[in-house]
């Protein structure tokens, strides 16, 4: 995959579809029930169930970087630069070594142009919202995961798994693009024993993606 100023349009608009009880940023304060959180093992099963490299890469980006919506992305210095993110501001998302390796593998096979994850019919057209949801639900079914939730579940998993790994709350806030720290603090409700800030987070895809 090209580095530096390589830029692609990445459609993840399906991730904006949130489960009941959630705002676009996190758990609604008025919600009595929590969505069903995916464990690291369950996420691994879902991603590994994809024989199609394009679909596997799509899910790996959603989980490995915690992305949510359609954005232009640029890879540089260990981060994905998200153009016009939440609040119409540019920001950086995490680009770990395992995710970078996956993206390079994908680029070598598919050679995308302006659209990173493009449709089967047109390389200049991104996958639709419904198509992305179908990819995720098919992978979840193959993995035998019955928990409720669409592809946005991978963003929630990214947030909670990074907190569990010790990522400081303010760093997670920046990576998720939350303007208000309270939006990020809601993820702690899932992790009552969690003590954010005691580590640096981790490469969530290390145990997910093969070394092939």
N, C-alpha and C positions, 0 to 999 in steps of 0.2 A: 504493500500500500504506500502511495506517495506520502512524504512527510512535509513539514514546513507549511507551505501555503496551499496544500491540497484541500479542496473544499467540495463538499457534497451537500445535496439536499436530502434530508432523511425524514421520511414520513412516519411518525409515531402518534398520529392524532388519535388512534383508538385508545391510547393510554389515558386520554382525558375523560373516558367514560368511567365514572367512579361507582363503587358499590353503594347500596343504600346506607345512609347514615354517615357518609363521608362528604366533606367539601372537596373542592379541587385540590386543597392543600393537605388535608388530613382528616382525622376523625372529628366529626361534629360533636360539639359539647352536649348537644341535646340527644345524642344517640345513646341508647341503653345497651346495645349489643355491638361487639367488635366484629369486623369482618374476619374471616378465617385466614390467619397468617400461614403462609407457606414456610416450611422449615428449609434449611439449606439442602437437606437430602432430597426433598420433594422438588425443589427448583432444579437440582441436578438431574433428576429423573425426567423432568419436563424437557429441558434443553437437550439432553442426550437422546431423547426419543426421536429427534429430528434427523432423518437421514439426508434431507435436503440442506445443503450448506447455507443457502440463502436464508432459509427459515431459521436454522440454528443460529446464524449470525444476528438476525433480527432480534431473537429472544435474548441472546447474549448481550447485545447492546442495551436492551431494556433493563436487564437485571444488573449487568456489570457497571453501568453508568447511571442507573436510576432515571433514565429519560422518560419523558411523558408525552410530548407533543411534537408537531412538525416543526423542525428547525433546520437551518443551515449549520453544518458542523465543519470544523477545521481541526485537524490533528496537529498538535505541536507541544513539545516539552511536557509530555505526560498528562496532558489534558485535552478534552474535546471542547473547542470554543463554540458556544451556543449563541448564534446570532438572533437577536430579538426574542429573548426568552421571556419568562414571566415578568410582567410590568414593562414589556417592550425594551428590556435592557439586555445587553450582551453579558454572558457569564461563562464560566468554565465548569465542565463536568469531568468526572474522573475517567482517565484513560490509563488503565493498569497494564502491566506487561502482557498478561494473558489476553486481555481484550484487544490490545494492539496486534498481538500475534494472530488472533482470530480474524481481525479485519484485513491484515496483510494476506492471509491465506485466501480469504474471500475475494480480495481484489485480484489476486493472481489468477483465479479461476474465472471470474465473471467480467473483469475489466470494466467496472461501471464508469460512466461518464459524469453527467451532472447529477444523476440520481443514484444514491448509494444502494438502496433496496428498491429495485424497480419491479414493475409488473412483468408477468410472463409474456404479455402481448406487445409491450412497447417499452424499450429501454429508457425512453424519455418521460415515462409516466410512473409515478410512485404507486406503491400498493395502496389500495383504498382502506378506509377505516374498517369496513366489514371484512375485507380480506385478511387484515392483520389479526382481527379477533378470531377469524376462522383458523388461522395458523396456530394461534395460542391454544384455542379450545381443542383442536385436533391433537396437538402435542400433549396436552393435559390428559385427554382421554386415553391416548396410547400409553401414557405413564401410569394410568390407573388412579389418578388423583381426583377425588370427588369433592374437594373443597370448593365452595362457591366463590365466584369472582372471575373477572376477565383479565386482560393483559395488564391492567393497572396494578394487579396483585404483585407483579414483578418489581414495580417501583416501591411499593410498600415493603416488600421483602428486602430490597436493597437498603432502605432506610433502617429497618429494624435490625438487620444482620450487621450493618456497620456500627450501629449503636452498641450492639452486643459485643462487638470486637473492640470497643473502647474508643470509637471515633468521637472527638469533642463535638458537642451539640452545635456550636457556632460554625464549625467546619461543615457538618452535615447540612445545616441551614443554607450555606453558600452553595453547596453542590446541588441541592434540590431547587434552588432559586426562590426560596421563601423570603418574602420581604419582612415578615414578622416572625420572631423567634417562637412565638406561641404556636404557630402552625407546625413547627418542627417538634416542639415539646409534646405534642399530642401522641407522637410515636412511642414515647416512654410509657404510655398507658398499657401498651402491649408487653412491656418488659419491666415489671415492678421491681425486680431484683437488679436491674441494670444500673451501672454507675458510669455514665458517659464521661469521656475525657481521661480514662485510665490507660488508654492505648492510642493507636494511630489509625484504627480501622484496618482493613486488609483487602487483598485482591480476592474478591468473592468468587471469581471464576477459576481459581487455582485448582480446586478439587472437582470442577464441573467439566472443563474441556480437556480432551485427550491431548497427548503429546505428539499425535500423528502429524 
